[in-house]
Amino acid sequence: MSVFDVEIGALDGGPAQLDRHRGTAVLVVNVASRCGLTPQYTALEELQQRYAGRGFTVLGVPCNQFMGQEPGTAEEISTFCSTTYGATFPMTEKVDVNGDDRHPLYAGLVPTADAEGHDGDVRWNFEKFLVAPDGAVAARFAPRTEPGSEEVVKAIEAVLPA
């Protein structure tokens, strides 16, 4: 089973339909509106614009598990992301990424280790998982790793389908 087979709601209601991303590279990021790392939305949107035409998308996954830094409603989150950062990439419903209520999407992501060998629980907001077009998790990046960093860009370019 790949992440494209997981059912999760969209931020604006209804299913997020991850299966529509099958065949594309996806950078899954647990996001928060009131975090010191929130300005990463700018670089995430830049990646979205740069690679969308080559079979890539960012997928934002709001999470309120880290010091309550994503307390808003779906509408508040959507408005914040679009008006403050111009985010156009898809967003899912707010979910838990750790613990007993960890969403199945993250159950499939967290076994992958990052370059430092960290696997398991998500450490903080803006941890990034790169999913290859076949649904396999290709890479994991720590929260403080900038989305536009050389290591993230190289990893994305290595799995782009087009």
N, C-alpha and C positions, 0 to 999 in steps of 0.2 A: 504494500500500500504506500503510495506517495502522498506528499502534502496536497497534491492536486485532488486527491480523493476525499479530503477532510471537509466536513460540512461546518460552516461558520457563517454567521450573519454579517450583512453589510452594515456600515455605520448608519446609512440612511434607511435601513429597513430591508426586509427580504433577505434572501441568501446572497452571500458574496460570490458564489459560483467560482471557486478556485479552479475548477476544471477548465474554465475558459482560458486560463493562463498556461495550460499544458502546451509544451512546445516553445515556451518563452523562459527566459531567465527572470527570477523574481528575488528581490532583496526584501526580506521580511524584517520589519523593525518594530519593536514594541515602543510606542511613542507616548509622550506626556506633554501637556501644555504648560506646566508650571515647574519645569526642571531647569537646572543650569545648563543642560545639554539641549534644551528645546531649540536653540538657534541652528541645530543640525538640520532642521526642516529645510532651510535654504539650500544646503548642499544636496539633500535628498531630492528636492525638486529639480535641481540642476542635473542630477543623474537621470531623473525621469525624462527631462527634455532632451538630454544628450543622446540617450540610448533607446527611447521608446520606439523609434522607427527601425530599430535593429533587433526587435524581439526581446524587450526588457521592460519590466515595470518594478516600481517600488510598491510594497504593500504595507501600509501603516496599520498597526494593531494597538489601539489604545489600551492602556493598562494602568490601574490605580493602586497597584500593590507596593509601590515604592514611595513611602512617606506621603501618600495621598496626593500625588502630583498630577493626577488626571481625574479631578472630581466632577467634571462637567457632564452634562447630558450629551446625547449624540448630537443634537442641534448645536449646542455650545461648542463642542469639539470641532465640528464641521465648519462653523462660522469662524472660529479662531484660526484654524489651519488655512482656510482659503483667504481670509482678509489679511491676516498678519504675515503669512509666508507664501501666499499664492499657490498653495499645494493643490495639484490636480490629480495626483496619484490616488488609487483606490484605498479606502480605509474600511476596516472591519468593525464589528461591534466591539465594545470594551470587554476584555476577558482577563482571566487570571493566567499568568505565565508560569507560576510556581505553585507548589503546595497541592493539597488534596483536590482542589478544584481546577487544577491546571487544565487548560483547554487542550483537546487532542492535537491541535495544530502544533502546540509547543511540546507536547509529549513526543512528537516525531522529530522535532528540531533539536532539543537539548542534549541528546546523546552525542552530538557532533562536538568535537573539541576545537578550540581556536588555536592560533599559532603558539600560544604559551601553554597549551595542553589543558586549558579549562574546559570541562564539559559539565553537564548537569545543570543545576538551577541557573536561571538568568540572574545576572548580578545587579543590574540597574536598568533604568530606562535607556533606550536607544542601543540595545544590544542588537546586532545585525546577523542575519542568517541568509546566505546566498543559496538559492535553490536553482539547480540546473534545469534545462528544458525537459529532462526526463523525470523530474520530480525528486531526484537525489539531492541531499544537502551537500553542497560543494565546498562551503567555507562558513566560518563563524568569526565575527569580529567583536571585540570588546566595546562597551558603551562609549568610551572616550576616543575610539578610532573614528576619525573624521570620515564621513561618507565619500568625500572627494579625494581621500588619500591615495597614494600610489598603490598600496597593497589592495585596497578595495577595487579601484579602477582596473587593475591588472586581472584580478579574479573575475570581475564582471566580463571583461573582454575575452577571457579564456573560455567562458561558457556561452557566449552569445550565439544564437542559432543562425544568425544572418550576418 
